Amino acid sequence: MALNENTVKGKWREIKGEIQKAWGKLTDDELDKTKGDLKAISGLLQQRYGKAQSSYSKKVASIFARFDQKKDRTIEGMKKNLKQ
């Protein structure tokens, strides 16, 4: 998933919180070291929980996608308001 780098930076705390809700063993510091990289987060999850990295990639990508969709809805709403 190619999530806009600015979206990741702007929403990182929220994204990180969602990841920690799903996988409570991960610390803030560990997640911050990944710098929001999907593969790095999946690799970290594999180290912590022991399943195949691909099984985590899908779940993490879905979390990232939710935030990307929220961004798109916000932008569309702003455009609509500007037209009025």
C-alpha positions as CSV (number, residue, x, y, z in Angstrom):
1,M,0.0,0.0,0.0
2,A,1.5,3.3,-1.0
3,L,0.2,5.6,1.7
4,N,1.2,9.2,1.2
5,E,4.3,10.0,3.3
6,N,2.7,13.2,4.6
7,T,-0.4,11.3,5.7
8,V,1.8,8.9,7.7
9,K,3.7,11.7,9.3
10,G,0.5,13.6,10.1
11,K,-1.4,10.6,11.4
12,W,1.5,8.6,12.9
13,R,0.3,8.8,16.5
14,E,-3.2,7.6,15.6
15,I,-1.8,4.8,13.3
16,K,0.6,3.8,16.0
17,G,-2.2,3.6,18.5
18,E,-4.3,1.4,16.3
19,I,-1.3,-0.9,15.7
20,Q,-0.7,-1.1,19.5
21,K,-4.4,-1.9,20.1
22,A,-4.1,-4.8,17.7
23,W,-0.7,-6.0,18.9
24,G,-0.1,-4.9,22.5
25,K,3.4,-6.2,22.9
26,L,4.9,-3.4,20.6
27,T,6.3,-0.4,22.3
28,D,6.2,3.2,21.2
29,D,10.0,3.2,20.7
30,E,9.9,0.0,18.6
31,L,7.2,1.5,16.3
32,D,9.0,4.8,16.1
33,K,12.1,3.0,14.8
34,T,10.1,1.6,11.9
35,K,9.4,5.2,10.8
36,G,6.0,4.1,9.6
37,D,7.4,1.6,7.0
38,L,4.9,-1.2,6.4
39,K,7.5,-3.8,5.8
40,A,9.5,-2.8,8.9
41,I,6.3,-2.9,11.1
42,S,5.4,-6.4,9.7
43,G,9.0,-7.6,10.4
44,L,8.8,-6.3,13.9
45,L,5.5,-8.1,14.4
46,Q,7.0,-11.3,13.0
47,Q,9.8,-11.1,15.6
48,R,7.4,-10.5,18.5
49,Y,4.6,-12.9,17.6
50,G,6.3,-15.4,15.3
51,K,3.9,-15.8,12.4
52,A,4.7,-15.2,8.7
53,Q,5.4,-11.5,7.9
54,S,2.8,-11.6,5.1
55,S,0.0,-12.4,7.6
56,Y,0.8,-9.1,9.4
57,S,1.3,-7.0,6.3
58,K,-2.4,-7.4,5.4
59,K,-3.7,-6.3,8.8
60,V,-1.2,-3.4,9.0
61,A,-2.0,-2.3,5.5
62,S,-5.7,-2.2,6.3
63,I,-5.0,0.1,9.3
64,F,-3.0,2.4,7.0
65,A,-5.8,2.3,4.4
66,R,-8.4,3.4,6.9
67,F,-6.3,6.6,7.6
68,D,-5.7,7.2,3.9
69,Q,-9.5,6.9,3.3
70,K,-10.2,9.3,6.1
71,K,-7.8,11.8,4.5
72,D,-9.5,11.4,1.1
73,R,-12.9,12.0,2.7
74,T,-11.6,15.1,4.5
75,I,-10.1,16.5,1.3
76,E,-13.3,15.9,-0.7
77,G,-15.3,17.6,2.1
78,M,-13.0,20.6,2.0
79,K,-13.4,20.8,-1.8
80,K,-17.1,20.7,-1.5
81,N,-17.2,23.4,1.1
82,L,-15.0,25.6,-1.1
83,K,-17.4,25.3,-4.0
84,Q,-20.3,26.5,-1.9
